[in-house]
């Protein structure tokens, strides 16, 4: 049996020969997002807001870890009939604040939700720029310097003691996880927890 050009390609791969163009630079991040499929129909705004907060916590943490601020926030929803729709908002100034991004996601959700049961929610930030400074606003009710210091402290505690070391009180007796999306520890145990059980 002759494989012609495919046979040559298979032989090259088997012998470690690859002729693809090597990228000289890493492709930059265009956006950071997180979404979750809920285990039940979300039918009230309080539960939806808790899911949005949980997703925003994860997205904002990743945003800060990457050293970026975002200028565009979007929320996506899928109802129990699998119809998907989304809204987005352009910000006046870039931010990496969890609370600021969460306030925007709540507003976007309020504007687009039609009251139907939901089974999937998502939060995404884009239009990323390096976060080298804090843009002060005359109209902000919260001090951005203090909010940034708070986020930094929370990030430090979670990185040192684990993601569940510090969570918001609203999630204390809730069936909604405080940090949602991605691969959870209960689904895929991390190496550090496996090592500690061995030692």
N, CA and C of each residue as an Amber inpcrd file, in Angstrom:
protein
   597
   0.8470000  -1.1820000   0.0000000   0.0000000   0.0000000   0.0000000
   0.8890000   1.2410000   0.0000000   0.5900000   2.1800000  -0.8830000
   1.3670000   3.4120000  -0.9760000   0.5610000   4.5660000  -0.3980000
   1.2130000   5.3580000   0.4320000   0.5350000   6.4830000   1.0780000
   0.8480000   7.8180000   0.4100000   1.7480000   7.8240000  -0.5660000
   2.1330000   9.0130000  -1.3270000   2.5670000  10.1330000  -0.3870000
   2.0060000  11.3400000  -0.5590000   2.4610000  12.4940000   0.2360000
   2.1260000  12.3240000   1.7170000   1.0260000  11.6410000   2.0060000
   0.6660000  11.4060000   3.4110000   1.6780000  10.4800000   4.0770000
   2.1890000   9.5240000   3.3170000   3.2070000   8.6200000   3.8480000
   4.4840000   9.3510000   4.1960000   4.8720000  10.2980000   3.3370000
   6.0690000  11.1120000   3.6050000   5.8640000  11.9310000   4.8760000
   4.6680000  12.5350000   5.0040000   4.3560000  13.3540000   6.1810000
   4.3960000  12.5130000   7.4560000   3.8120000  11.3280000   7.4100000
   3.8160000  10.4330000   8.5750000   5.2440000  10.0250000   8.9220000
   6.0490000   9.7120000   7.8910000   7.4500000   9.3420000   8.1310000
   8.2120000  10.4950000   8.7810000   7.9680000  11.7440000   8.2960000
   8.6450000  12.9150000   8.8650000   8.2550000  13.1050000  10.3310000
   6.9630000  13.0060000  10.6300000   6.5110000  13.1570000  12.0180000
   7.1170000  12.0770000  12.9050000   7.1680000  10.8430000  12.4020000
   7.7250000   9.7290000  13.1760000   9.2070000   9.9190000  13.4540000
   9.8870000  10.6660000  12.5950000  11.3230000  10.9080000  12.7550000
  11.6370000  12.3000000  13.3040000  10.6070000  12.9730000  13.8160000
  10.8350000  14.2690000  14.4670000  11.1220000  15.4050000  13.5130000
  10.6750000  15.3030000  12.2830000  10.9000000  16.3680000  11.3000000
   9.6120000  17.1690000  11.1510000   9.7050000  18.4720000  11.3380000
   8.5450000  19.3590000  11.2590000   8.9530000  20.5970000  10.4840000
   8.2290000  20.9150000   9.4240000   8.5940000  22.0390000   8.5640000
   7.7130000  23.2670000   8.7560000   6.8980000  23.2800000   9.8060000
   6.0390000  24.4420000  10.0470000   6.8750000  25.6580000  10.4160000
   6.3050000  26.8320000  10.1430000   6.9800000  28.0850000  10.4830000
   6.9540000  28.2550000  12.0010000   8.0970000  28.5810000  12.5740000
   8.2020000  28.7900000  14.0170000   7.8560000  30.2400000  14.3210000
   6.9340000  30.4290000  15.2560000   6.5770000  31.7910000  15.6620000
   7.6610000  32.3430000  16.5590000   8.0850000  33.5500000  16.2520000
   9.1620000  34.1620000  17.0360000   8.6440000  34.8500000  18.2870000
   7.3640000  35.1690000  18.3160000   6.8070000  35.8790000  19.4690000
   5.4980000  35.2270000  19.8930000   5.2020000  35.3560000  21.1690000
   3.9670000  34.8240000  21.7290000   2.7920000  35.6920000  21.2840000
   1.6950000  35.0500000  20.9050000   0.5010000  35.8030000  20.5230000
  -0.1260000  36.3620000  21.7930000  -0.3980000  37.6530000  21.8040000
  -0.9320000  38.3130000  22.9900000  -2.3530000  37.8860000  23.3170000
  -2.7100000  38.0560000  24.5650000  -4.0640000  37.7420000  25.0290000
  -5.0070000  38.8300000  24.5210000  -6.1260000  38.4210000  23.9260000
  -7.1050000  39.3900000  23.4360000  -8.2440000  39.5920000  24.4270000
  -8.4790000  38.5950000  25.2580000  -9.5510000  38.6900000  26.2310000
  -9.4510000  37.5650000  27.2460000 -10.1550000  37.7390000  28.3510000
 -10.1910000  36.7270000  29.4120000 -11.6550000  36.5120000  29.7600000
 -12.0880000  35.2650000  29.7550000 -13.4830000  34.9820000  30.0330000
 -13.6660000  33.7390000  30.8690000 -14.8720000  33.5830000  31.3440000
 -15.2240000  32.4410000  32.1670000 -16.7260000  32.2320000  32.0620000
 -17.1530000  30.9840000  31.9980000 -18.5850000  30.7050000  31.9440000
 -18.8680000  29.4060000  32.6770000 -20.1310000  29.2060000  32.9840000
 -20.5240000  27.9830000  33.6810000 -21.9230000  27.5660000  33.2610000
 -22.1230000  26.2610000  33.2030000 -23.4560000  25.7020000  33.0140000
 -23.9810000  25.3610000  34.4000000 -25.1370000  25.8880000  34.7270000
 -25.6790000  25.7180000  36.0760000 -26.3380000  24.3460000  36.2190000
 -26.2700000  23.7510000  37.4240000 -26.8830000  22.4340000  37.6320000
 -28.4050000  22.4940000  37.7720000 -28.9540000  23.7100000  37.7770000
 -30.4000000  23.9000000  37.9070000 -30.7830000  25.1590000  37.1330000
 -32.0650000  25.3300000  36.8570000 -32.5350000  26.5390000  36.1830000
 -32.4160000  27.7330000  37.1240000 -31.7600000  28.7810000  36.6560000
 -31.6620000  30.0250000  37.4260000 -32.8630000  30.8780000  37.0440000
 -33.7280000  31.1550000  38.0360000 -34.9920000  31.8330000  37.7430000
 -35.1740000  33.1440000  38.4950000 -34.1970000  33.5280000  39.3130000
 -34.3230000  34.7990000  40.0330000 -33.0250000  35.5920000  39.9170000
 -33.1510000  36.8950000  40.0510000 -32.0140000  37.7920000  39.8250000
 -30.9440000  37.6480000  40.9050000 -31.3340000  37.3020000  42.1440000
 -30.3490000  37.1420000  43.2150000 -29.3950000  35.9790000  42.9200000
 -29.9520000  34.8490000  42.4920000 -29.1150000  33.6910000  42.1560000
 -28.2400000  33.9970000  40.9490000 -28.8210000  34.6570000  39.9480000
 -28.0480000  35.0300000  38.7520000 -26.8930000  35.9460000  39.1260000
 -27.1510000  36.9150000  40.0000000 -26.0920000  37.8350000  40.4270000
 -24.9860000  37.1150000  41.1900000 -25.3560000  36.0990000  41.9680000
 -24.3310000  35.3250000  42.6760000 -23.4420000  34.5690000  41.6880000
 -24.0540000  34.0010000  40.6560000 -23.2500000  33.3330000  39.6150000
 -22.3470000  34.3360000  38.9060000 -22.8890000  35.5170000  38.5960000
 -22.0820000  36.5460000  37.9320000 -20.9200000  36.9860000  38.8120000
 -21.1600000  37.1300000  40.1140000 -20.0890000  37.5070000  41.0420000
 -19.0180000  36.4210000  41.0930000 -19.4580000  35.1780000  41.1680000
 -18.5300000  34.0510000  41.2130000 -17.6500000  34.0020000  39.9620000
 -18.2590000  34.2060000  38.8000000 -17.5070000  34.2260000  37.5380000
 -16.5820000  35.4360000  37.4600000 -17.0810000  36.5900000  37.9020000
 -16.2800000  37.8190000  37.8630000 -15.0580000  37.7090000  38.7620000
 -15.2100000  37.0750000  39.9180000 -14.0650000  36.8710000  40.8210000
 -12.9320000  36.1510000  40.0890000 -13.2840000  35.0910000  39.3570000
 -12.2700000  34.3130000  38.6430000 -11.6680000  35.1040000  37.4860000
 -12.5210000  35.7760000  36.7120000 -12.0470000  36.5510000  35.5550000
 -11.1380000  37.6910000  36.0010000 -11.5540000  38.4380000  37.0250000
 -10.7550000  39.5820000  37.4920000  -9.4210000  39.1280000  38.0730000
  -9.4190000  37.9940000  38.7620000  -8.1610000  37.4550000  39.2980000
  -7.2050000  37.1170000  38.1610000  -7.7040000  36.4580000  37.1360000
  -6.8690000  36.1200000  35.9700000  -6.3720000  37.3800000  35.2610000
  -7.2350000  38.3850000  35.1980000  -6.8700000  39.6560000  34.5630000
  -5.6910000  40.2970000  35.2820000  -5.7640000  40.3290000  36.6110000
  -4.6740000  40.9210000  37.3990000  -3.4070000  40.0720000  37.3170000
  -3.5590000  38.7530000  37.3290000  -2.3880000  37.8680000  37.2050000
  -1.6410000  38.1150000  35.8970000  -2.3960000  38.4220000  34.8420000
  -1.7860000  38.6800000  33.5340000  -1.2310000  40.1010000  33.4300000
  -1.5400000  40.9570000  34.4180000  -1.0350000  42.3280000  34.4210000
  -1.7800000  43.2670000  33.4970000  -3.0690000  42.9810000  33.2600000
  -3.8560000  43.8070000  32.3460000  -5.0250000  44.4810000  33.0420000
  -5.5180000  45.5420000  32.3940000  -6.7940000  46.1670000  32.7130000
  -7.6770000  46.0070000  31.4750000  -8.9860000  46.0080000  31.6690000
  -9.9020000  45.8360000  30.5340000 -10.6920000  47.1140000  30.2870000
 -11.1190000  47.2850000  29.0430000 -11.9610000  48.4280000  28.6770000
 -13.3090000  47.9880000  28.1300000 -13.5330000  46.6780000  28.0530000
 -14.7950000  46.1540000  27.5340000 -15.2150000  44.9520000  28.3720000
 -16.4530000  44.9780000  28.8540000 -17.0020000  43.8800000  29.6600000
 -18.2270000  43.3400000  28.9370000 -18.3280000  42.0190000  28.8300000
 -19.5080000  41.4250000  28.1930000 -20.0480000  40.2780000  29.0400000
 -21.3580000  40.0960000  28.9530000 -22.0560000  39.0250000  29.6700000
 -22.8340000  38.2160000  28.6420000 -22.7310000  36.8970000  28.7300000
 -23.4760000  36.0090000  27.8400000 -24.4010000  35.1050000  28.6310000
 -25.5900000  34.8630000  28.0970000 -26.5940000  34.0260000  28.7600000
 -27.1310000  32.9850000  27.7880000 -27.4670000  31.8270000  28.3270000
 -28.1450000  30.8000000  27.5350000 -29.3350000  30.3240000  28.3540000
 -30.5310000  30.3910000  27.7640000 -31.7110000  29.9730000  28.5190000
 -31.8930000  28.4610000  28.4460000 -32.9550000  27.9650000  29.0850000
 -33.1370000  26.5100000  29.1430000 -33.5990000  25.9110000  27.8130000
 -33.8260000  26.7650000  26.8060000 -34.0880000  26.3030000  25.4340000
 -32.8390000  26.4350000  24.5640000 -31.6950000  26.7100000  25.2030000
 -30.3810000  26.8230000  24.5560000 -30.2640000  28.0260000  23.6190000
 -31.0970000  29.0400000  23.8210000 -30.9630000  30.2800000  23.0500000
 -29.9220000  31.1500000  23.7400000 -28.9040000  31.5810000  22.9770000
 -27.7930000  32.3580000  23.5390000 -27.9030000  33.8150000  23.1070000
 -27.6530000  34.7170000  24.0370000 -27.5560000  36.1340000  23.6970000
 -26.5860000  36.8080000  24.6520000 -26.0660000  37.9600000  24.2300000
 -25.0580000  38.6450000  25.0500000 -25.1730000  40.1550000  24.9020000
 -24.5970000  40.8470000  25.8690000 -24.5090000  42.3130000  25.8790000
 -23.0910000  42.6840000  26.2850000 -22.6500000  43.8560000  25.8560000
 -21.3310000  44.3300000  26.2590000 -21.3700000  45.8190000  26.5490000
 -20.3670000  46.2690000  27.2970000 -20.2890000  47.6760000  27.7000000
 -18.8490000  48.1540000  27.5930000 -18.6630000  49.2840000  26.9280000
 -17.3420000  49.9180000  26.8150000 -17.1570000  50.8180000  28.0360000
 -16.0010000  50.7080000  28.6910000 -15.7390000  51.4840000  29.9020000
 -15.0910000  52.8210000  29.5630000 -15.3100000  53.8060000  30.4300000
 -14.6870000  55.1200000  30.2470000 -13.1870000  55.0630000  30.4870000
 -12.7820000  54.2130000  31.4310000 -11.3530000  54.0530000  31.7120000
 -11.0810000  52.5910000  32.0520000  -9.8920000  52.0810000  31.6960000
  -9.5760000  50.6660000  31.9510000  -9.5830000  50.3350000  33.4430000
  -9.9490000  49.1000000  33.7620000  -9.9830000  48.6670000  35.1640000
  -9.5840000  47.2000000  35.2870000  -9.1330000  46.8350000  36.4930000
  -8.9260000  45.4250000  36.8370000  -9.6180000  45.1040000  38.1580000
 -10.5120000  46.0000000  38.5890000 -11.2050000  45.8720000  39.8700000
 -12.3430000  44.8560000  39.7900000 -12.3370000  43.9030000  40.7050000
 -13.4030000  42.9020000  40.7580000 -14.7540000  43.5630000  40.9520000
 -14.8470000  44.4900000  41.9170000 -16.1250000  45.1410000  42.2100000
 -16.6380000  45.9640000  41.0350000 -15.7430000  46.6760000  40.3730000
 -16.1580000  47.5070000  39.2420000 -16.6620000  46.6470000  38.0840000
 -15.9440000  45.5760000  37.7870000 -16.3750000  44.6710000  36.7110000
 -17.7000000  44.0060000  37.0780000 -17.8500000  43.6270000  38.3540000
 -19.0950000  42.9930000  38.8000000 -20.2840000  43.9430000  38.6760000
 -20.1070000  45.2080000  39.0520000 -21.1970000  46.1920000  38.9280000
 -21.6630000  46.3060000  37.4790000 -20.7150000  46.2720000  36.5530000
 -21.0540000  46.3620000  35.1290000 -21.7750000  45.0980000  34.6690000
 -21.3140000  43.9180000  35.1150000 -21.9780000  42.6700000  34.7130000
 -23.4150000  42.6260000  35.2310000 -23.6340000  43.1160000  36.4530000
 -24.9980000  43.1610000  36.9960000 -25.8970000  44.0490000  36.1450000
 -25.3780000  45.2130000  35.7590000 -26.1490000  46.1560000  34.9500000
 -26.4690000  45.5640000  33.5750000 -25.4750000  44.9330000  32.9570000
 -25.6950000  44.2950000  31.6530000 -26.7450000  43.1930000  31.7540000
 -26.6500000  42.3920000  32.8150000 -27.6190000  41.3160000  33.0220000
 -29.0270000  41.8760000  33.1800000 -29.1510000  42.9260000  33.9810000
 -30.4570000  43.5380000  34.2380000 -31.0780000  44.0700000  32.9450000
 -30.2330000  44.6220000  32.0700000 -30.7190000  45.1860000  30.8090000
 -31.1980000  44.1150000  29.8280000 -30.5790000  42.9300000  29.8420000
 -30.9070000  41.9620000  28.7880000 -31.7470000  40.7700000  29.2240000
 -31.7960000  40.4620000  30.5250000 -32.5270000  39.2690000  30.9530000
 -34.0220000  39.4740000  30.7980000 -34.6830000  38.5040000  30.1830000
 -36.1200000  38.5990000  29.9180000 -36.9520000  37.8380000  30.9520000
 -36.3030000  37.3040000  31.9700000 -37.0180000  36.6060000  33.0320000
 -37.1590000  35.1130000  32.8280000 -36.6470000  34.5950000  31.6890000
 -36.7680000  33.1660000  31.4340000 -35.7210000  32.3870000  32.2290000
 -35.9460000  31.0900000  32.4840000 -34.9590000  30.2780000  33.2080000
 -33.6480000  30.1900000  32.4300000 -32.5330000  30.2950000  33.1480000
 -31.2030000  30.2630000  32.5360000 -30.4640000  28.9930000  32.9270000
 -29.6300000  28.4890000  32.0020000 -28.8000000  27.3230000  32.2920000
 -27.3170000  27.5670000  32.0630000 -26.9700000  28.7420000  31.5560000
 -25.5580000  29.0330000  31.2800000 -25.3310000  30.5380000  31.3900000
 -24.2800000  30.9190000  32.1190000 -23.9120000  32.3280000  32.2590000
 -22.4190000  32.4670000  32.0060000 -22.0310000  33.5920000  31.4200000
 -20.6160000  33.8240000  31.1440000 -20.2440000  35.2900000  31.2900000
 -19.0060000  35.5320000  31.6940000 -18.4520000  36.8900000  31.8270000
 -17.1410000  36.9270000  31.0600000 -16.9480000  37.9880000  30.2770000
 -15.7110000  38.1280000  29.4950000 -15.2620000  39.5790000  29.5130000
 -13.9400000  39.7720000  29.6080000 -13.3530000  41.1120000  29.5100000
 -12.3890000  41.1310000  28.3290000 -12.3390000  42.2670000  27.6330000
 -11.4380000  42.3940000  26.4830000 -11.0010000  43.8520000  26.3410000
 -10.4170000  44.1910000  25.1900000  -9.7560000  45.4960000  25.0040000
  -8.7360000  45.6910000  26.1250000  -7.8090000  44.7650000  26.2160000
  -6.8530000  44.7400000  27.3230000  -5.6780000  45.6750000  27.0730000
  -5.2570000  46.3380000  28.1460000  -4.0670000  47.1920000  28.1120000
  -3.2440000  46.9070000  29.3610000  -1.9190000  47.0990000  29.2920000
  -1.1040000  46.9090000  30.5010000  -1.5840000  47.8220000  31.6230000
  -1.6420000  47.2850000  32.8260000  -2.1780000  48.0270000  33.9730000
  -1.0350000  48.6830000  34.7400000  -0.5300000  49.7800000  34.2130000
   0.6110000  50.4560000  34.8330000   0.2100000  51.6280000  35.7190000
  -1.0500000  52.0180000  35.6540000  -1.5000000  53.1760000  36.4230000
  -2.9660000  52.9950000  36.7850000  -3.4460000  53.8290000  37.7120000
  -4.8540000  53.8130000  38.1040000  -5.4870000  55.0980000  37.6130000
  -6.5570000  54.9770000  36.8250000  -7.2760000  56.1450000  36.3180000
  -8.2810000  56.5810000  37.3790000  -8.1240000  57.7860000  37.8900000
  -9.0500000  58.3010000  38.8950000 -10.2580000  58.9230000  38.2150000
 -11.4350000  58.7560000  38.8300000 -12.6640000  59.2980000  38.2640000
 -13.3400000  60.2020000  39.2780000 -13.8740000  61.3180000  38.7990000
 -14.6000000  62.2380000  39.6770000 -15.9440000  61.6570000  40.0940000
 -16.4700000  60.7190000  39.3040000 -17.8180000  60.2080000  39.5250000
 -17.8490000  58.8700000  40.2630000 -16.6950000  58.3150000  40.5690000
 -16.6450000  57.0250000  41.2480000 -16.9630000  57.1890000  42.7300000
 -17.7830000  56.2710000  43.2610000 -18.1470000  56.3100000  44.6810000
 -17.1160000  55.5910000  45.5430000 -16.2310000  54.8210000  44.9200000
 -15.2260000  54.0640000  45.6660000 -13.8380000  54.5500000  45.2900000
 -12.9430000  54.5090000  46.2550000 -11.5570000  54.9200000  46.0310000
 -10.8350000  53.8130000  45.2600000 -10.4210000  54.0730000  44.0020000
  -9.7880000  53.0120000  43.2040000  -8.4640000  52.5200000  43.7770000
  -7.7430000  53.3810000  44.4820000  -6.4680000  52.9670000  45.0820000
  -6.7300000  51.9540000  46.1970000  -7.7400000  52.2160000  47.0270000
  -8.1000000  51.2840000  48.1060000  -8.6600000  49.9740000  47.5410000
  -9.4700000  50.0740000  46.4840000 -10.0360000  48.8670000  45.8750000
  -8.9340000  48.0010000  45.2730000  -7.9500000  48.6390000  44.6600000
  -6.8270000  47.8910000  44.0770000  -6.0150000  47.2120000  45.1850000
  -5.8010000  47.9140000  46.2930000  -5.0620000  47.3290000  47.4190000
  -5.8220000  46.1370000  47.9980000  -7.1450000  46.2510000  48.0810000
  -7.9740000  45.1500000  48.5830000  -7.8830000  43.9380000  47.6570000
  -8.0330000  44.1700000  46.3500000  -7.9180000  43.0710000  45.3790000
  -6.5490000  42.4050000  45.4620000  -5.5110000  43.2240000  45.6060000
  -4.1430000  42.6950000  45.6870000  -3.9750000  41.8150000  46.9270000
  -4.5490000  42.2540000  48.0560000  -4.4610000  41.4760000  49.2980000
  -5.2030000  40.1470000  49.1690000  -6.3980000  40.1820000  48.5740000
  -7.1850000  38.9560000  48.3760000  -6.4410000  37.9940000  47.4510000
  -5.8770000  38.5260000  46.3620000  -5.1070000  37.6880000  45.4270000
  -3.9250000  37.0280000  46.1290000  -3.2450000  37.7840000  46.9810000
  -2.0780000  37.2510000  47.6940000  -2.4850000  36.1110000  48.6310000
  -3.5570000  36.3240000  49.3940000  -4.0240000  35.2990000  50.3400000
  -4.4340000  34.0280000  49.5950000  -5.1540000  34.1950000  48.4820000
  -5.5940000  33.0220000  47.7090000  -4.4250000  32.2890000  47.0690000
  -3.4220000  33.0420000  46.6090000  -2.2760000  32.3770000  45.9760000
  -1.4340000  31.6280000  47.0030000  -1.3920000  32.1450000  48.2340000
  -0.5680000  31.5200000  49.2740000  -1.2860000  30.3670000  49.9770000
  -2.5920000  30.5400000  50.2570000  -3.3140000  29.5580000  51.0730000
  -4.4070000  28.7910000  50.3170000  -4.5600000  29.0590000  49.0390000
  -5.5670000  28.3560000  48.2400000  -6.7440000  29.2450000  47.8950000
  -7.4600000  28.9210000  46.8110000  -8.5460000  29.7790000  46.3290000
  -9.7190000  29.9200000  47.2890000  -9.8770000  28.9640000  48.2060000
 -11.0010000  29.0460000  49.1570000 -10.5920000  29.6470000  50.5060000
  -9.3640000  30.1480000  50.5880000  -8.8810000  30.7110000  51.8560000
  -9.6630000  31.9560000  52.2460000 -10.1050000  32.7140000  51.2610000
 -10.8920000  33.9140000  51.5340000 -11.9940000  34.0160000  50.4870000
 -13.2410000  34.0670000  50.9620000 -14.3910000  34.1820000  50.0650000
 -15.3720000  35.1910000  50.6360000 -16.2870000  35.6230000  49.8110000
 -17.3040000  36.5790000  50.2630000 -18.3430000  35.8620000  51.1180000
 -18.8610000  36.5720000  52.1060000 -19.8120000  35.9850000  53.0570000
 -21.0780000  35.4740000  52.3770000 -21.4670000  36.0860000  51.2700000
 -22.6950000  35.6870000  50.5740000 -22.6550000  34.2240000  50.1130000
 -21.4400000  33.6680000  49.9400000 -21.3020000  32.2850000  49.4760000
 -21.1800000  31.2720000  50.6190000 -21.2250000  31.7310000  51.8730000
 -20.9750000  30.8570000  53.0190000 -21.8950000  29.6400000  53.0610000
 -23.1940000  29.8310000  52.9550000 -24.1430000  28.7130000  53.0120000
 -24.8600000  28.5430000  51.6790000 -24.1520000  28.7990000  50.5970000
 -24.7520000  28.7480000  49.2690000 -24.3080000  27.5000000  48.5220000
 -25.1540000  27.0200000  47.6250000 -24.7680000  25.8920000  46.7670000
 -23.9660000  26.3670000  45.5580000 -23.8070000  27.6890000  45.4250000
 -23.0210000  28.2650000  44.3260000 -21.5890000  28.4520000  44.8090000
 -20.6010000  27.9350000  44.0740000 -19.2040000  28.0990000  44.5040000
 -18.7580000  29.5560000  44.4310000 -17.8830000  29.9480000  45.3520000
 -17.4110000  31.3380000  45.4170000 -16.5690000  31.7200000  44.2110000
 -15.8490000  30.7670000  43.6480000 -15.0660000  30.9910000  42.4250000
 -15.5480000  29.9730000  41.4080000 -16.1390000  30.4500000  40.3240000
 -16.7860000  29.5520000  39.3770000 -16.0800000  29.5410000  38.0400000
 -16.1990000  28.4260000  37.3410000 -15.6150000  28.2960000  36.0150000
 -14.2480000  27.6630000  36.0770000 -13.7440000  27.2490000  34.9270000
 -12.4420000  26.5890000  34.8950000 -12.5490000  25.1820000  35.4510000
 -11.4280000  24.6110000  35.8050000 -11.3860000  23.2600000  36.3660000
 -11.3490000  23.3730000  37.8780000 -12.3950000  22.8890000  38.5390000
 -12.4630000  22.9580000  39.9880000 -11.6120000  21.8960000  40.6510000
 -11.2130000  22.1530000  41.8760000 -10.3790000  21.1960000  42.6100000
 -11.0970000  19.8790000  42.8380000 -12.4290000  19.9400000  42.9970000
 -13.1730000  18.7080000  43.2440000 -13.2410000  17.8380000  41.9900000
 -13.1090000  18.4530000  40.7930000 -13.1390000  17.6850000  39.5560000
 -11.7540000  17.2040000  39.1560000 -10.7340000  17.9700000  39.5060000
  -9.3640000  17.6260000  39.1080000  -8.4300000  18.0450000  40.2250000
  -8.0720000  17.1260000  41.1220000  -7.2340000  17.5040000  42.2600000
  -5.8830000  18.0490000  41.8140000  -5.4910000  19.1670000  42.4030000
  -4.2260000  19.7950000  42.0420000  -3.0550000  19.0110000  42.6340000
  -1.8940000  19.1610000  42.0410000  -0.7050000  18.4080000  42.4400000
  -0.3360000  18.6650000  43.9000000  -0.4980000  19.9200000  44.3600000
  -0.1140000  20.2290000  45.7420000  -0.9580000  19.4460000  46.7420000
  -2.2730000  19.3050000  46.4510000  -3.1260000  18.5550000  47.3730000
  -2.8020000  17.0640000  47.3220000  -2.3850000  16.5640000  46.1540000
  -2.0020000  15.1590000  46.0430000  -0.7070000  14.8940000  46.8030000
   0.2280000  15.8380000  46.7340000   1.5030000  15.6870000  47.4350000
   1.3070000  15.7240000  48.9490000   0.4120000  16.6250000  49.4100000
   0.2090000  16.7340000  50.8550000  -0.4350000  15.4720000  51.4230000
  -1.2660000  14.7860000  50.6100000  -1.8780000  13.5500000  51.0960000
  -0.8610000  12.4070000  51.1660000   0.1920000  12.4760000  50.3270000
   1.2460000  11.4540000  50.3460000   2.1520000  11.6470000  51.5530000
   2.4740000  12.9300000  51.8490000   3.4100000  13.2380000  52.9400000
   2.7840000  13.1570000  54.2880000
